[in-house]
Amino acid sequence: MLTLASYQGVVRDGVIRLRSGRLPEGTKVLVVAVESKLLPLDEQIRRLEAVAPGERRQAFEDFVAFADQHPAEVDIDTISDEELDALVHEVRAERLGLK
């Protein structure tokens, strides 16, 4: 089984520097870089137009199918800020193995 974790960092002189912690030696990694600046609008449009309409639509259909199979346990419009905060902390504890 593959377990994923995320770490924030920054590249300095071509080397990824993690903001906190160290990875165990030999850890396999996949780097996903976040662009610090948005592409110009015409470039964004060009890239979007290069993707087939069916392919774009499929991404939305996949999301809808996933959402249908995994309905929300709580309606976010009816939950208080305190309840939402408690849920966030509960999930964080579960992810860290504290629960």
C-alpha positions in Angstrom: 0.0 0.0 0.0 1.2 3.5 -0.9 0.9 6.2 1.8 1.0 9.8 0.8 2.1 12.7 3.0 2.6 16.4 2.1 5.4 18.7 3.2 5.8 22.4 2.5 9.2 23.6 1.3 10.9 25.9 -1.1 13.7 25.5 -3.7 17.0 27.3 -3.0 19.9 26.9 -5.4 18.1 24.0 -7.0 17.6 22.1 -3.8 14.3 21.5 -2.1 14.4 22.7 1.5 11.6 21.4 3.7 10.1 23.9 6.1 10.0 21.4 8.9 11.2 17.9 9.4 13.4 15.5 7.4 12.4 12.6 5.3 13.8 9.2 6.1 16.7 8.2 3.9 15.5 6.3 0.7 12.0 7.8 0.8 10.4 7.8 -2.6 9.0 11.2 -3.4 6.9 12.8 -6.1 7.4 16.6 -6.4 4.5 18.8 -7.4 5.5 22.4 -7.9 3.1 25.2 -7.3 3.5 28.1 -9.7 4.0 31.3 -7.8 2.5 33.4 -10.6 -0.6 32.8 -12.7 -0.1 32.4 -16.4 -1.3 35.2 -18.6 -5.0 34.8 -19.4 -4.3 34.1 -23.1 -2.0 31.3 -22.1 -4.5 29.8 -19.7 -7.2 30.0 -22.5 -4.8 28.4 -25.0 -4.0 25.5 -22.6 -7.7 25.0 -21.8 -8.6 25.0 -25.5 -5.9 22.3 -26.1 -7.8 19.9 -23.9 -10.6 18.0 -25.7 -14.1 19.0 -24.5 -14.9 15.4 -23.6 -11.8 15.2 -21.5 -12.7 18.4 -19.6 -16.3 17.1 -19.1 -15.1 13.7 -17.9 -13.2 15.3 -15.0 -16.5 16.9 -13.8 -18.4 13.7 -14.3 -15.8 11.7 -12.3 -16.1 14.2 -9.5 -19.9 14.0 -9.5 -19.8 10.2 -9.5 -17.4 10.3 -6.5 -19.5 12.8 -4.6 -22.6 10.6 -5.2 -20.8 7.6 -3.8 -19.4 9.5 -0.8 -22.2 11.8 0.4 -21.3 14.4 3.1 -21.9 13.4 6.6 -22.7 17.0 7.6 -24.3 19.8 5.7 -21.8 22.7 5.8 -24.6 25.2 5.6 -26.2 24.1 8.9 -23.1 23.4 11.0 -21.8 26.0 13.5 -18.2 27.3 13.4 -17.5 25.5 16.7 -18.7 22.2 15.3 -16.7 22.7 12.1 -13.6 23.4 14.1 -14.2 20.3 16.2 -14.5 18.2 13.0 -11.2 19.6 11.6 -9.4 18.7 14.8 -11.0 15.2 14.8 -9.8 14.5 11.3 -6.3 15.9 12.0 -6.0 13.6 15.1 -7.1 10.6 13.0 -4.6 11.4 10.3 -1.8 11.7 12.9 -2.8 8.4 14.4 -3.9 10.0 17.7 -7.4 8.6 17.6 
